Amino acid sequence: MSEILPAVFGVNSLLVGTIIPFLFVLTVVVFVHEMGHYLVGRWCGIGVQAFSIGFGPELFGFNDRHGTRWKLSAIPLGGYVKFVGDMNVTSAPDSTETANLTDEERKVAFHTQPIWKRALTVFAGPAFNFLLTIAVFTVMFSVYGRFVAEPMVAEVRPDSPAARAGILPGDRFVRVGGTRVETFADVQRLVSGRTGDAIEFVMLRDGKEVTVNATPEVMEQKDALGNNVKVGVIGVVNNEQVGQPRVISYSPPGALLEAVYETGNIIARTGQFFQRFVVGREDKCQLGGPVKIADMAGKAAKLGFEWLVQLVALLSVGIGFLNLLPIPPLDGGHLLFYGVEAVIRRPVSERVMEAFYRLGMLLVLGFMGFVFWNDLFGC
């Protein structure tokens, strides 16, 4: 027994070291997403039948004074808010159920609401994910500040893209791909996701601007959690002498502005990744599912709670972005239908919606199967 307990409940055990951090990360992200739908839906006067963390059989729950069932379900890989009049947890309309609603229920049913209320309620889920990330970064920047280094070149690796382009030690990056840079991290951010793309670099050399072109090449590196990642590099090195590394401190308003900027950068990089992934220009192993997230959560937890919170922020952006893709039954698919409805001034027919929902569900299930395969066998 003395050997079994540490194996099950020890800090490095599967339960405490991986499963609990994973459930913490996923539950926070899902709860915030669904709370966005719930709060804005209630603000718009829409009735809510159920708020669930997880899918499948209910483990436990309670009813509030508004008649909403709050529950924790058995499969902790998501969640949902079920509004009055919904056919199912994807908020698809059900004409039979709608016809059987009482007059009072019809007033608060989701699908009897104006388009703007429905669209705002659906958009609120991803929006709250982005707000969660902004909130986390605001606190992190306020407490810890931000480590930065000047965008200087201390060394150029032989036969690298930078060497072939004519970049020299002592050069200072001014613009990368048309974007002005202030720190060496800005350069890394703009280069890392563009393997194989020719990029224009404006360098400051001896007081004059020099323009060169270089194409980042892929390099495998380890990230802060020890995962192998493939990033684009041009082969320049920064060091303490020329980079003058330092920590910038922020006031709360300054931290908020920096957090908004950083969140926007992450959203842009996520979009760029998926664009390149669709055309086969990104490594499929960079995408993972629950197993990879659990592994990352365990590694982050070992480094400290602040690392786990940062993982929550990054995952929250990813969940928000994916949910805005225009694919039913994702939030973006609903918004697409509302856009069409606004143009044609009538709801999309149930037959068309059902066909798109089935196709979208196949795409979503296919993507889930793909990341599961990556987790278990593919990478």
Contacts in CASP RR format, 6 or more apart in sequence:
PFRMAT RR
TARGET T0000
AUTHOR 0000-0000-0000
METHOD contacts of the structure
MODEL  1
MSEILPAVFGVNSLLVGTIIPFLFVLTVVVFVHEMGHYLVGRWCGIGVQA
FSIGFGPELFGFNDRHGTRWKLSAIPLGGYVKFVGDMNVTSAPDSTETAN
LTDEERKVAFHTQPIWKRALTVFAGPAFNFLLTIAVFTVMFSVYGRFVAE
PMVAEVRPDSPAARAGILPGDRFVRVGGTRVETFADVQRLVSGRTGDAIE
FVMLRDGKEVTVNATPEVMEQKDALGNNVKVGVIGVVNNEQVGQPRVISY
SPPGALLEAVYETGNIIARTGQFFQRFVVGREDKCQLGGPVKIADMAGKA
AKLGFEWLVQLVALLSVGIGFLNLLPIPPLDGGHLLFYGVEAVIRRPVSE
RVMEAFYRLGMLLVLGFMGFVFWNDLFGC
6 13 0 8 1.000
7 13 0 8 1.000
8 15 0 8 1.000
9 15 0 8 1.000
9 16 0 8 1.000
10 16 0 8 1.000
10 17 0 8 1.000
11 17 0 8 1.000
17 298 0 8 1.000
17 301 0 8 1.000
17 302 0 8 1.000
18 294 0 8 1.000
18 295 0 8 1.000
18 297 0 8 1.000
18 298 0 8 1.000
19 294 0 8 1.000
20 301 0 8 1.000
21 294 0 8 1.000
21 297 0 8 1.000
21 298 0 8 1.000
21 300 0 8 1.000
21 301 0 8 1.000
21 308 0 8 1.000
22 290 0 8 1.000
22 293 0 8 1.000
22 294 0 8 1.000
22 297 0 8 1.000
22 298 0 8 1.000
23 76 0 8 1.000
24 297 0 8 1.000
24 308 0 8 1.000
24 312 0 8 1.000
25 293 0 8 1.000
25 297 0 8 1.000
25 300 0 8 1.000
25 308 0 8 1.000
25 311 0 8 1.000
25 312 0 8 1.000
25 315 0 8 1.000
26 76 0 8 1.000
26 77 0 8 1.000
26 78 0 8 1.000
26 290 0 8 1.000
26 293 0 8 1.000
26 315 0 8 1.000
27 53 0 8 1.000
27 76 0 8 1.000
28 132 0 8 1.000
28 312 0 8 1.000
28 316 0 8 1.000
29 129 0 8 1.000
29 132 0 8 1.000
29 312 0 8 1.000
29 315 0 8 1.000
29 316 0 8 1.000
29 319 0 8 1.000
30 53 0 8 1.000
30 54 0 8 1.000
30 78 0 8 1.000
30 79 0 8 1.000
30 319 0 8 1.000
31 53 0 8 1.000
32 128 0 8 1.000
32 129 0 8 1.000
32 131 0 8 1.000
32 132 0 8 1.000
32 316 0 8 1.000
33 125 0 8 1.000
33 126 0 8 1.000
33 128 0 8 1.000
33 129 0 8 1.000
33 316 0 8 1.000
33 319 0 8 1.000
33 320 0 8 1.000
33 323 0 8 1.000
34 51 0 8 1.000
34 52 0 8 1.000
34 53 0 8 1.000
34 79 0 8 1.000
34 80 0 8 1.000
34 81 0 8 1.000
34 125 0 8 1.000
35 128 0 8 1.000
36 124 0 8 1.000
36 125 0 8 1.000
36 127 0 8 1.000
36 128 0 8 1.000
37 81 0 8 1.000
37 121 0 8 1.000
37 122 0 8 1.000
37 124 0 8 1.000
37 125 0 8 1.000
38 48 0 8 1.000
38 51 0 8 1.000
38 81 0 8 1.000
39 124 0 8 1.000
40 120 0 8 1.000
40 121 0 8 1.000
40 124 0 8 1.000
40 125 0 8 1.000
41 47 0 8 1.000
41 48 0 8 1.000
41 83 0 8 1.000
41 117 0 8 1.000
41 120 0 8 1.000
41 121 0 8 1.000
41 124 0 8 1.000
42 48 0 8 1.000
42 66 0 8 1.000
44 113 0 8 1.000
44 117 0 8 1.000
44 120 0 8 1.000
44 121 0 8 1.000
45 108 0 8 1.000
45 113 0 8 1.000
45 117 0 8 1.000
46 83 0 8 1.000
46 84 0 8 1.000
46 108 0 8 1.000
46 109 0 8 1.000
46 110 0 8 1.000
46 113 0 8 1.000
46 117 0 8 1.000
46 121 0 8 1.000
47 66 0 8 1.000
47 68 0 8 1.000
47 83 0 8 1.000
47 84 0 8 1.000
47 108 0 8 1.000
47 109 0 8 1.000
47 110 0 8 1.000
48 66 0 8 1.000
48 68 0 8 1.000
48 81 0 8 1.000
48 82 0 8 1.000
48 83 0 8 1.000
48 84 0 8 1.000
49 67 0 8 1.000
49 68 0 8 1.000
49 69 0 8 1.000
49 82 0 8 1.000
49 83 0 8 1.000
49 84 0 8 1.000
49 85 0 8 1.000
49 86 0 8 1.000
50 68 0 8 1.000
50 69 0 8 1.000
50 70 0 8 1.000
50 71 0 8 1.000
50 80 0 8 1.000
50 81 0 8 1.000
50 82 0 8 1.000
51 68 0 8 1.000
51 69 0 8 1.000
51 70 0 8 1.000
51 71 0 8 1.000
51 81 0 8 1.000
51 82 0 8 1.000
52 58 0 8 1.000
52 69 0 8 1.000
52 70 0 8 1.000
52 71 0 8 1.000
52 72 0 8 1.000
52 73 0 8 1.000
52 79 0 8 1.000
52 80 0 8 1.000
52 81 0 8 1.000
52 82 0 8 1.000
52 89 0 8 1.000
53 71 0 8 1.000
53 72 0 8 1.000
53 73 0 8 1.000
53 76 0 8 1.000
53 78 0 8 1.000
53 79 0 8 1.000
54 72 0 8 1.000
54 73 0 8 1.000
54 74 0 8 1.000
54 75 0 8 1.000
54 76 0 8 1.000
54 77 0 8 1.000
54 78 0 8 1.000
54 79 0 8 1.000
54 80 0 8 1.000
55 73 0 8 1.000
55 74 0 8 1.000
55 75 0 8 1.000
55 77 0 8 1.000
55 78 0 8 1.000
55 79 0 8 1.000
55 80 0 8 1.000
55 89 0 8 1.000
56 73 0 8 1.000
56 74 0 8 1.000
56 75 0 8 1.000
57 73 0 8 1.000
57 74 0 8 1.000
58 71 0 8 1.000
58 72 0 8 1.000
58 73 0 8 1.000
58 74 0 8 1.000
59 71 0 8 1.000
59 72 0 8 1.000
59 73 0 8 1.000
59 74 0 8 1.000
60 71 0 8 1.000
60 72 0 8 1.000
61 69 0 8 1.000
61 70 0 8 1.000
61 71 0 8 1.000
61 72 0 8 1.000
62 69 0 8 1.000
62 70 0 8 1.000
62 71 0 8 1.000
63 69 0 8 1.000
63 70 0 8 1.000
64 70 0 8 1.000
73 79 0 8 1.000
77 290 0 8 1.000
79 89 0 8 1.000
80 89 0 8 1.000
80 90 0 8 1.000
82 88 0 8 1.000
82 89 0 8 1.000
82 91 0 8 1.000
83 91 0 8 1.000
83 109 0 8 1.000
83 110 0 8 1.000
83 121 0 8 1.000
84 101 0 8 1.000
84 105 0 8 1.000
84 108 0 8 1.000
84 109 0 8 1.000
84 110 0 8 1.000
85 93 0 8 1.000
85 94 0 8 1.000
85 97 0 8 1.000
85 98 0 8 1.000
85 101 0 8 1.000
85 105 0 8 1.000
85 109 0 8 1.000
85 110 0 8 1.000
85 111 0 8 1.000
86 92 0 8 1.000
86 93 0 8 1.000
86 94 0 8 1.000
86 97 0 8 1.000
86 110 0 8 1.000
86 111 0 8 1.000
87 93 0 8 1.000
87 94 0 8 1.000
87 97 0 8 1.000
88 94 0 8 1.000
90 328 0 8 1.000
90 329 0 8 1.000
90 357 0 8 1.000
91 110 0 8 1.000
91 122 0 8 1.000
91 329 0 8 1.000
91 334 0 8 1.000
92 329 0 8 1.000
92 353 0 8 1.000
92 357 0 8 1.000
93 110 0 8 1.000
93 111 0 8 1.000
93 347 0 8 1.000
93 350 0 8 1.000
93 353 0 8 1.000
95 350 0 8 1.000
98 106 0 8 1.000
98 109 0 8 1.000
98 111 0 8 1.000
98 112 0 8 1.000
101 109 0 8 1.000
106 112 0 8 1.000
110 118 0 8 1.000
110 121 0 8 1.000
111 118 0 8 1.000
115 338 0 8 1.000
115 339 0 8 1.000
115 341 0 8 1.000
115 342 0 8 1.000
118 334 0 8 1.000
118 338 0 8 1.000
119 334 0 8 1.000
119 335 0 8 1.000
119 338 0 8 1.000
119 339 0 8 1.000
122 331 0 8 1.000
122 332 0 8 1.000
122 334 0 8 1.000
122 335 0 8 1.000
122 338 0 8 1.000
123 331 0 8 1.000
123 335 0 8 1.000
125 320 0 8 1.000
125 323 0 8 1.000
125 331 0 8 1.000
126 319 0 8 1.000
126 320 0 8 1.000
126 321 0 8 1.000
126 323 0 8 1.000
126 324 0 8 1.000
126 331 0 8 1.000
129 316 0 8 1.000
129 317 0 8 1.000
129 318 0 8 1.000
129 319 0 8 1.000
129 320 0 8 1.000
129 323 0 8 1.000
130 263 0 8 1.000
130 267 0 8 1.000
130 316 0 8 1.000
130 317 0 8 1.000
130 320 0 8 1.000
132 312 0 8 1.000
132 313 0 8 1.000
132 316 0 8 1.000
133 259 0 8 1.000
133 263 0 8 1.000
133 266 0 8 1.000
133 313 0 8 1.000
133 314 0 8 1.000
133 316 0 8 1.000
133 317 0 8 1.000
134 256 0 8 1.000
134 259 0 8 1.000
134 260 0 8 1.000
134 263 0 8 1.000
135 259 0 8 1.000
136 259 0 8 1.000
136 309 0 8 1.000
136 310 0 8 1.000
136 312 0 8 1.000
136 313 0 8 1.000
136 316 0 8 1.000
137 255 0 8 1.000
137 258 0 8 1.000
137 259 0 8 1.000
137 262 0 8 1.000
137 263 0 8 1.000
137 313 0 8 1.000
138 252 0 8 1.000
138 255 0 8 1.000
138 256 0 8 1.000
138 258 0 8 1.000
138 259 0 8 1.000
139 255 0 8 1.000
140 259 0 8 1.000
140 306 0 8 1.000
140 309 0 8 1.000
140 310 0 8 1.000
141 250 0 8 1.000
141 254 0 8 1.000
141 255 0 8 1.000
141 258 0 8 1.000
141 259 0 8 1.000
142 250 0 8 1.000
142 251 0 8 1.000
142 252 0 8 1.000
142 255 0 8 1.000
144 247 0 8 1.000
144 306 0 8 1.000
145 247 0 8 1.000
145 248 0 8 1.000
145 249 0 8 1.000
145 250 0 8 1.000
145 255 0 8 1.000
146 247 0 8 1.000
146 248 0 8 1.000
146 250 0 8 1.000
146 258 0 8 1.000
147 245 0 8 1.000
147 246 0 8 1.000
147 247 0 8 1.000
147 248 0 8 1.000
148 182 0 8 1.000
148 183 0 8 1.000
148 184 0 8 1.000
148 185 0 8 1.000
148 245 0 8 1.000
148 246 0 8 1.000
148 247 0 8 1.000
148 248 0 8 1.000
149 183 0 8 1.000
149 184 0 8 1.000
149 185 0 8 1.000
149 238 0 8 1.000
149 243 0 8 1.000
149 244 0 8 1.000
149 245 0 8 1.000
149 246 0 8 1.000
150 172 0 8 1.000
150 183 0 8 1.000
150 184 0 8 1.000
150 238 0 8 1.000
150 242 0 8 1.000
150 243 0 8 1.000
150 244 0 8 1.000
151 172 0 8 1.000
151 173 0 8 1.000
151 174 0 8 1.000
151 181 0 8 1.000
151 182 0 8 1.000
151 183 0 8 1.000
151 184 0 8 1.000
151 186 0 8 1.000
151 187 0 8 1.000
151 238 0 8 1.000
152 170 0 8 1.000
152 171 0 8 1.000
152 172 0 8 1.000
152 173 0 8 1.000
152 184 0 8 1.000
152 238 0 8 1.000
152 242 0 8 1.000
152 243 0 8 1.000
153 162 0 8 1.000
153 167 0 8 1.000
153 168 0 8 1.000
153 169 0 8 1.000
153 170 0 8 1.000
153 171 0 8 1.000
153 172 0 8 1.000
153 173 0 8 1.000
153 203 0 8 1.000
153 236 0 8 1.000
153 237 0 8 1.000
153 238 0 8 1.000
153 242 0 8 1.000
154 169 0 8 1.000
154 170 0 8 1.000
154 236 0 8 1.000
154 237 0 8 1.000
154 238 0 8 1.000
154 239 0 8 1.000
154 241 0 8 1.000
154 242 0 8 1.000
154 243 0 8 1.000
155 169 0 8 1.000
155 236 0 8 1.000
155 237 0 8 1.000
155 239 0 8 1.000
156 162 0 8 1.000
156 163 0 8 1.000
156 166 0 8 1.000
156 167 0 8 1.000
156 168 0 8 1.000
156 169 0 8 1.000
156 235 0 8 1.000
156 236 0 8 1.000
156 237 0 8 1.000
157 163 0 8 1.000
157 235 0 8 1.000
157 236 0 8 1.000
157 237 0 8 1.000
160 217 0 8 1.000
160 233 0 8 1.000
160 234 0 8 1.000
160 235 0 8 1.000
160 236 0 8 1.000
161 214 0 8 1.000
161 215 0 8 1.000
161 216 0 8 1.000
161 217 0 8 1.000
161 233 0 8 1.000
161 234 0 8 1.000
161 235 0 8 1.000
162 214 0 8 1.000
162 234 0 8 1.000
162 235 0 8 1.000
162 236 0 8 1.000
163 235 0 8 1.000
164 214 0 8 1.000
165 201 0 8 1.000
165 212 0 8 1.000
165 213 0 8 1.000
165 214 0 8 1.000
165 234 0 8 1.000
166 212 0 8 1.000
167 201 0 8 1.000
167 203 0 8 1.000
167 212 0 8 1.000
167 214 0 8 1.000
167 234 0 8 1.000
167 236 0 8 1.000
168 205 0 8 1.000
170 205 0 8 1.000
170 242 0 8 1.000
171 203 0 8 1.000
171 204 0 8 1.000
171 205 0 8 1.000
171 210 0 8 1.000
172 203 0 8 1.000
172 204 0 8 1.000
172 205 0 8 1.000
173 181 0 8 1.000
173 184 0 8 1.000
173 186 0 8 1.000
173 187 0 8 1.000
173 201 0 8 1.000
173 202 0 8 1.000
173 203 0 8 1.000
173 204 0 8 1.000
174 180 0 8 1.000
174 181 0 8 1.000
174 202 0 8 1.000
174 203 0 8 1.000
174 204 0 8 1.000
174 209 0 8 1.000
175 181 0 8 1.000
175 200 0 8 1.000
175 201 0 8 1.000
175 202 0 8 1.000
176 186 0 8 1.000
176 187 0 8 1.000
176 190 0 8 1.000
176 191 0 8 1.000
176 199 0 8 1.000
176 200 0 8 1.000
176 201 0 8 1.000
176 202 0 8 1.000
177 190 0 8 1.000
177 199 0 8 1.000
177 200 0 8 1.000
177 201 0 8 1.000
178 200 0 8 1.000
178 202 0 8 1.000
179 186 0 8 1.000
179 190 0 8 1.000
181 187 0 8 1.000
181 190 0 8 1.000
184 238 0 8 1.000
184 243 0 8 1.000
187 236 0 8 1.000
189 265 0 8 1.000
189 269 0 8 1.000
190 199 0 8 1.000
191 199 0 8 1.000
191 216 0 8 1.000
191 232 0 8 1.000
191 233 0 8 1.000
191 234 0 8 1.000
192 216 0 8 1.000
192 231 0 8 1.000
192 232 0 8 1.000
192 233 0 8 1.000
193 216 0 8 1.000
193 231 0 8 1.000
193 232 0 8 1.000
193 269 0 8 1.000
193 272 0 8 1.000
193 273 0 8 1.000
193 276 0 8 1.000
194 216 0 8 1.000
194 232 0 8 1.000
194 272 0 8 1.000
195 216 0 8 1.000
195 217 0 8 1.000
195 218 0 8 1.000
195 230 0 8 1.000
195 231 0 8 1.000
195 232 0 8 1.000
195 281 0 8 1.000
196 215 0 8 1.000
196 216 0 8 1.000
196 217 0 8 1.000
196 281 0 8 1.000
197 215 0 8 1.000
197 216 0 8 1.000
198 213 0 8 1.000
198 214 0 8 1.000
198 215 0 8 1.000
199 213 0 8 1.000
199 214 0 8 1.000
199 215 0 8 1.000
199 216 0 8 1.000
199 234 0 8 1.000
200 211 0 8 1.000
200 212 0 8 1.000
200 213 0 8 1.000
201 211 0 8 1.000
201 212 0 8 1.000
201 213 0 8 1.000
201 214 0 8 1.000
202 209 0 8 1.000
202 210 0 8 1.000
202 211 0 8 1.000
203 209 0 8 1.000
203 210 0 8 1.000
203 211 0 8 1.000
203 212 0 8 1.000
204 210 0 8 1.000
214 234 0 8 1.000
216 232 0 8 1.000
216 233 0 8 1.000
216 234 0 8 1.000
217 232 0 8 1.000
217 233 0 8 1.000
217 234 0 8 1.000
218 230 0 8 1.000
218 231 0 8 1.000
218 232 0 8 1.000
218 233 0 8 1.000
218 283 0 8 1.000
219 230 0 8 1.000
219 231 0 8 1.000
219 232 0 8 1.000
219 233 0 8 1.000
220 228 0 8 1.000
220 229 0 8 1.000
220 230 0 8 1.000
221 228 0 8 1.000
221 229 0 8 1.000
221 230 0 8 1.000
221 231 0 8 1.000
222 228 0 8 1.000
222 229 0 8 1.000
223 229 0 8 1.000
224 303 0 8 1.000
224 307 0 8 1.000
225 296 0 8 1.000
225 299 0 8 1.000
225 300 0 8 1.000
225 303 0 8 1.000
225 307 0 8 1.000
226 299 0 8 1.000
227 296 0 8 1.000
227 299 0 8 1.000
229 286 0 8 1.000
230 283 0 8 1.000
230 285 0 8 1.000
230 286 0 8 1.000
250 258 0 8 1.000
263 317 0 8 1.000
266 314 0 8 1.000
266 317 0 8 1.000
267 317 0 8 1.000
267 321 0 8 1.000
270 317 0 8 1.000
270 318 0 8 1.000
270 321 0 8 1.000
271 321 0 8 1.000
273 282 0 8 1.000
273 286 0 8 1.000
276 282 0 8 1.000
277 284 0 8 1.000
277 286 0 8 1.000
277 287 0 8 1.000
284 370 0 8 1.000
284 374 0 8 1.000
284 378 0 8 1.000
284 379 0 8 1.000
285 374 0 8 1.000
285 378 0 8 1.000
285 379 0 8 1.000
287 370 0 8 1.000
287 371 0 8 1.000
287 374 0 8 1.000
288 371 0 8 1.000
288 374 0 8 1.000
288 375 0 8 1.000
289 368 0 8 1.000
289 371 0 8 1.000
289 372 0 8 1.000
289 374 0 8 1.000
289 375 0 8 1.000
290 372 0 8 1.000
290 375 0 8 1.000
291 372 0 8 1.000
291 375 0 8 1.000
291 376 0 8 1.000
292 371 0 8 1.000
292 374 0 8 1.000
292 375 0 8 1.000
293 315 0 8 1.000
296 311 0 8 1.000
297 308 0 8 1.000
297 311 0 8 1.000
300 307 0 8 1.000
300 308 0 8 1.000
300 310 0 8 1.000
300 311 0 8 1.000
301 307 0 8 1.000
301 308 0 8 1.000
322 330 0 8 1.000
323 330 0 8 1.000
323 331 0 8 1.000
323 332 0 8 1.000
324 330 0 8 1.000
324 331 0 8 1.000
324 332 0 8 1.000
324 335 0 8 1.000
325 332 0 8 1.000
325 333 0 8 1.000
326 332 0 8 1.000
326 333 0 8 1.000
326 335 0 8 1.000
326 336 0 8 1.000
327 333 0 8 1.000
327 360 0 8 1.000
327 363 0 8 1.000
327 364 0 8 1.000
328 334 0 8 1.000
328 336 0 8 1.000
328 337 0 8 1.000
328 353 0 8 1.000
328 356 0 8 1.000
328 357 0 8 1.000
328 359 0 8 1.000
328 360 0 8 1.000
328 361 0 8 1.000
329 357 0 8 1.000
329 360 0 8 1.000
329 361 0 8 1.000
329 364 0 8 1.000
330 364 0 8 1.000
337 348 0 8 1.000
337 353 0 8 1.000
337 356 0 8 1.000
340 348 0 8 1.000
341 347 0 8 1.000
341 348 0 8 1.000
END
